Amino acid sequence: MLTKEELPDCPVATTLQLIGNKWKMLILRNLFTRPWRFNEMQRSIPGISQKVLTDNLRTLEADGIITRTVYPEVPPRVEYALSELGESMRPIIKALEAWGTGYQKMVRDQA
């Protein structure tokens, strides 16, 4: 979680600081459908490296947006899912999806 000192004055800047890179948005897009395992997440996001995925998952977990569950199996199974805080972002992501859909339609209609 961000500390009080790390919080920007602007609420929009706070949101962007938490989820504002393309990788975090694509991770969240996946997690809005169901919990995911690391390797399947990596396969579903073209161009993301193992290091970048790991770093972004750790940051999202530290910020309280996702949860990481390790199952006591051999080999160990780890799943990532949205936390309650992460679920509260659903309207934000839905609004971005709606805007993107409208923009894509406008561009396609102009062609």
N, C-alpha and C positions, 0 to 999 in steps of 0.2 A: 504494500500500500504506500501511496505517496505520503510523505510527512506534511505537516502543516506548512513548513517552510518551502516545500517543493510545489505546493499548489499555486498555479497561476491565478492572477486576479480574475481573469475572464473564464466563465464556465465553459465556453466553447473550447478555449485553449486547454482546459483540464481534460475534456473529453478527447480531444485530438492527441493529447499527450499519452492517454491511456490506450487508445485504439487507432491512432491516426496513421499507421503505416500500412502499406498494401498487404503485407504478410499477415498481420494481425486481423485485418478485415477478412481475408480469405480463410483463416483458421476459424474465426467466429462464424462465418457463413456455413462452414461444415458442421460446427458444433451446434448450430441451431436445429439441425436435423436429428442428431443422435450423438451418443458418446463415440469417440474414435480412438483407435490405437495409433501409436506413433507412425509405424511404417505405412499404414493405409492412408494416414493424413499426408505423409510426404508424397506418396504416389498420386494423391488427388490434387496436389498443388504444383503444377508445372513450374520448374525453374527454382524451386526453393531447395537450398542445401540442408543437409542434416544439422549443421551448426546453427544456421539461421532459424530453422524450425525449433531446435532445442532452446535457443536464446529467447525466442518469442513466447514459447510455451512457458518457460520459467518466469518471464516477466508478467505474463497474463495471470499465472498462478500467484505470484508474489503480490500482485495488485488486487487479488481476490475475485477476479473475473471468471476464472476456470478452476476446476478441481482436478487433482491427479490422484487416481486410485491404483494402488499396487495390489494385485491379487497374489496370495501365497501359493503359487503354482511353480512347477518346474517345466519349462523355463518360465520366469516371471512374466506376468501379463500386466500391462499398465494401460489404463484408459483415461482419457481426458474428457471432461464434460463441463458444461456451463454451471457455474455456481448460481445462487439466487441473485446475486448482484449482476452476473452475466446475463441471466434471463431478463433482467430489467432493461437491458439494452435492445431487446427484440424490436420495439417500435422504431428505434433509431435505424437499425439495419433494414427494416421493412420500408422505411421512408427512402433510404438510399436506393433500395431495389426498385421501388416504384418510380423514382426520378430517373434512374438509369434506363428502365424499360421505356419510359416516355421519350427519353432522348434518343435511344436506339431506333424507335419507331419513326421519330421525326427525320432522322438521318436517312433511314431506309426509304421513306416516302419521297425524299428529295432526289433520290437516285433515279 
